[in-house]
Amino acid sequence: MARRKPVPREDTLSGFKLLERFCELFEPFDQRRVKSFRESDPRRGFDAQGYFVMMLFTLLNPVIDSMRGLCAVSKFRRFEQGTGLGPVSLASFSEAQSVFDANLLRGVLRELLERNKDALPKELRGKLGQRELEAIDSTIWEVIPRMGWAFWREQGRNRHHGVRLHLRWRIFGGGCGGAELTPAIECEQRTLRHELIEAGIVYVGDRNYSGNYGLLERIVEVGSDFIVRLPERAVFKELETLPLTKAERAAGITHHVRVALGDEKPIDRNWRVVRMIIPGSGEPLMILASLPADTLSAGDLCEIYRRRWSIEMFFRWLKCTLPCRHWLAESPNGVAVQVYMALIAALLLAGRNGKLPGKRHMEAIRLWQTGWIEDDELQQALGLKKSS
């Protein structure tokens, strides 16, 4: 006998305050643009803001995990009172993914990021000035085979499809400095070079970004800098040995040199290589940086690279906590809307609570929305009050 999915109680729908905050941020961008003929059709029951609000509502109410579930909830009075939207049909919601451009959300992401401008520690702010530290990386979600535009690779008889989120993530304070969604097959280096590079940033990346010296030169040319991991097989010529402190040697740093990269036509740009043995594991680590020695020391470079893991932890949180794996749309634009809204939801939640909610928190909200736990138990699970 088939089991029915639990239906959320109308009085447990939540997140309306965050929806209001999103609308406040989105409205100025929406007013400045010229709307297409399809958007302006008087027969349409909701606009771009309404479509994005419905996507965000789903992310803030984890019990809703499908387009059918969302459209069913839109018939509740509580939903209409909280969002100003009336009942939405499956056909209208599905068609909206081809009408409202996901790029409209970039301004909201940028606005949310501006709040964290002063998150850098004072000692680093004094060394870097107005530049920001951002980790660069990407993550992949596998998608269903009928999303043919997202073909990724063949493994044996299996064809895999996926989408890749390329992200610039603030190492201190969190926040998305830039994001681009592409089919999973798209190269990380190419997307960074053509879509995400801008001036005034110190990019921190893994070995995948250090293999393209042309990309590294481009980062410097636009007025930014980089700190990336070099593979052990990298070829370079040591031009000058730079000093190390006792504390840096004690931390496992063995080399600090100015180098010219490459073999046939070495690149001499005053770049530095720092080599260390990671304490505990004994694994060697080589870091290449374009910043001069009087800006960041060898120890600073190693510590900043260690904190690059914040972007990996955010990817893990995003995939485990927000329900991005349940796609409410299947077109490139519709998928981009959902992923961008997931980033916005993360920043809104972090802004309200001071930190990102964990998986247990989201599970407690789901149980509360289906009537399995009471209000006091939810508050206890979220750490809002102590148990009696």
N, C-alpha and C positions, 0 to 999 in steps of 0.2 A: 504494500500500500504506500503510495507516494506521500512524502511528508511535505507539509506546507511551510513556507518560510514565515518566520514571525513578522507580524505587522506592527510597526511602531505606534504607540499610543499618541493621539493628537497632542495631548498636553505635555509630551516629552520632547517635542521638536525644539531644537535649541540653535544657538549661534546667531540669533537675529541682531545682536549688538555689533558683531563682527561684520555682518552683512551691511549694516548701516555705515560702518567705517569704510568698507570697500567702496560703497556708492559715493561717499564723500570724496574719496581719492580719485575715482574714475570719472566723475561728472565733469571736471574741468577739461579733461582730455576729450571727452565725448562731445562737449559743446563746441570745441575748436575745429572739428573735422567736418568734412562734407559727406553726407550720407548718400549711399547708393540708391538707385531707383527701387531695388528689391527691399532694402531696409525701410524705405519710406512708404511702402504699400499700405494703404489704410486698413486693409483686411488682416494685417499681421497683428497678432494679439500681444506681442512683447517685442522690445527692442534689444539692442546689443547688451545694454546693462542688465536687462531681465534675463537674458540667456546666460551671461556670466554669473549672475547671482544664483541661478539654479545650479550651475556647476559647483560653485562654492558651497552652497547649502548641502549638497551631497557629501562633500568632503568633511564638513563640520558635523554631519549626522551619519556616523559610520554604519548604522543599521540599514541605510539605503545603499544598495550595491548594484543597481541596474537602472536602465532608462525607464523600464516599465514601473519599477518601484517609485522612481522620482515622479513620474506623471501621475501615479495613483495618489501620492502624498499631496500633489498640487491641488487636489480637490478638497483638502481639509480647510476649515475656516481659519485655523491657527496659521497655516501657511500663507493664506491670503492676507491676513492681518499683519503678519510679520514682514512680508516681502512686497505687498502691493500688487501681486500677480494673481490672476485668476487661474482656473483649471487649464492645463496645457495638455494637448493631445500628443500621442506618440508621433504622428506625422509631422506636426508643427515643430516639435523639439528636434526630430531627426533632420528635417530640412534646414534648420537654423545653422547647422555646422558648415553649410556652404554659403551662408549669407554674412556672418559676422566674423571679421578678420581677427585672428589670434594676436597679430602684432599690435592691436589696440591695448593689450595688457602690458606692453613693455614699459610704458610711462608709469604705470602703477608700481611695477617692480622697482623702477628707479626711485620713485618717491619714497617707498618704504626703506630703501637702502640709505637714503640721506639721513635717516635718524641715527645711524650708527657711525657717523663720520668721526666721532671722538672716541671710538672704542679702542684704538691702539694704546698700549701702555705708554706712559709719558717718556720713558727713556728711548723707546723706538720712535715716537713722534718727533722727539728732538733730533734724531739722526736722519729720519726720512722726510721731514718737512711735510709737505702736502700730499706726498705719495701714499697710496694705500697698498696693503699686502693682500693679495688674492691668490688662492689656490686655483689651479686650472685642471680639470679632469672631465671625464664623461662616464655615463653609466647607461646600460642597455636594459630595456624591457622587451621580452619576447611577446609578440602579438599573434593573433589568429591568422591562419593561412589565407583566408579570403581577402586580407589586407595586402593585396599583391604589390602595391607601391612600396611596401616596406620589406621586400625580399632582401635577405641578408647573406645566406650562404647555404651550400649543400654539404651534408655530411652523410655519406653513404646514399641511402635511398630517401633520406629525409631532407626536406627543404625548410629552412628556418627563416622566419620573418621577425623583424624587431625594429624598435625605434631607439635612437640614441639622444640623450640629453647632454649637451655640452654646457658646462657651467663654470662661471667664475664665482668663487665663494670667499667672502671675507674671512680671513683666518682668525681675526680677533673681533668678537662681537657678533659674528654671523651676518648673513645678508647676501643677496644675489647681486653681484656686480654686473652680470650679463648672462644671458641664457639663449641657447639656440637648439631647437629640436629638429633632427634630421633622421632619415632612414639609418639603420644601424651600420650599414656598409660605408657610410660617409667617414672620411678620414678626420681624425681629431686635429692634426696639424693644419690641414687645409681650412677647417672651420674656424680655428683660432685666428689664422692669418687673414681670412677674408671677411669674417663676420664679427669677431669679438675683441680684436685689438683696439686699444685706445691709449692716449697719452696719460701719464701721471700714475701708472700702476707698476708695482713690482710683482711680476707673475712668478708663482712657485709651482713647478711641475715635476712629474716623474720622468723616467728615462725615455718615455715615448716622445717627449717634446725636445729632448736634447739631440736627437739624431738628425735633425734638419737644421744645419748651420744657417741656411738662408732665412729660416723663420726667426732664429735668434737675432740675426742682424736686423731683420725687419722690426722686431720689438724695440730695439735700441733706436732705430731710425725714427720711429713715431714719438719718441720721448718717454719711453718706459724702460724698465730693467727686468732682469729675470734671475731666478735662483732655481736651477734644475739639477736633477741627478744625472751623472754621466755613467755610461756602462764601463765596466772594467777594461773592455777592449778599445776604448776611445784612444785615438792617436793625437798627441799634442807634444809641443816642444817647450820645455821649461826655460823661461827667459830670466826669471828672478826669484830667488827664495825670499819669502816674506816672514817676519818674526811670529813666533807663537809664545803665549804666556805659559807660566807653569800650570795654571788652572786649565788651560786648553789642552796641554799635553796630558794632564791627569784625566781629562774627560775622554781620551782616546784619539785626539787629533794628532796625526803624524806628519802631515805635509800641508804647507800653505805656500803656493807658488803662483806667479804670474805666467801666463802661457800664451802660445800661439797655437790655435787649433788646426788640425788637418795635417796632411803629409805633403802633397804636391804643391798646393798653394795655401800655405798656412795663413790663418786669419789672426792678425795681431791687433786686438782691440782693447788691450789692457784688461782682459778678463782674467779671473782668478780660478784656481782649482784648489779645493780643500779636501783632503783625504783623512778619514777617521776609521777606527775600528769600533763598531757599535758595542758598548759595554754589555756583557752578559751573553750575547750571541756570537761574538767574534766575527760577525759579518763585515766585510769592507764596504765603505760608502764613499763615493766621490761626488762632490758638489761643484758645479760650474756656476759662477756668478759674474754678472756684468758690473756690479756695484764696486766702486773703488774701496781700498782697504781703510781709508780714513772715514768711510761712511758706516760700514758694518764690519766687525771683526770676524775672524774665522769661527769663533764660538757663536756669534750672533747668527751666522749663516746656518750652522748645524742646528741650532735651536729652532729657527724659523722653518727649516725643512722638516724637522720632527713634527711641528704643528700642522704640516700639510695634511696630516691624517684627519683633520677636522672635516674636510670635504668627503672623505670616505665614510666617516661616521654619519654625516648628513645624508648621503645616498642611502645608507642602510636604514636610517630612520624614515626617510621618505618612502622607501619600498615596503617597510614593515608596518608603518603606522597609518599613513594616509592611503585610502583604497584606490590607488592609481591603476592597479592591475585589472580593475573592472572598467572596461572602456565604455563610456557613454556615447562615443562617436567613433567612427572607423576611418574617416577621411584624414589626410595629413593635417588639414586645418583644425578639424574637430579634436584630434588627439593633442595637437599643440595647445589648444584652449585648455584642455583638462590638465595637462602637465604644468602650464603656466599658472593656472588657478591653484594647483597643489603647492607651488612655490609661494604664491601669495598667501594661501592659508597658513603655511608654515610660519611666515613672517608675522602675520596677524596674531597667531596663537602665541608666538614667542614675545611679541610686544605686549600682549595682555598679561601673560603669566610670568614673564621674566625668563622663561626657558621653554624649550619644546616639550610637549607632553609625550610621555612614554607609551609603549605598547599596552601596558597594563591599564593606563589611564583611559585609552581609547576603548579597550575591552569593557571597562566599567561603564563608560557612557553607553555602549551598545547594549549591555545588560539592563541598564536603567531605562533605556528607550523601549525595550521589549517587556518591561514590567517585572523582571526577575529580581531586581534589588530596589530598595526604597531610597528616598531622598537622603536620609542620614547616612546610609551605607555608601552612596555615591560620594557625598562630601568627605567621608572618611577615606575612601579609595583615592580621591584626588588630593588628599592632604589639606583639605580646607578646614577641618576641625578634628580634634582628638576624640577618640572613642571614649565613651563614658564607662 
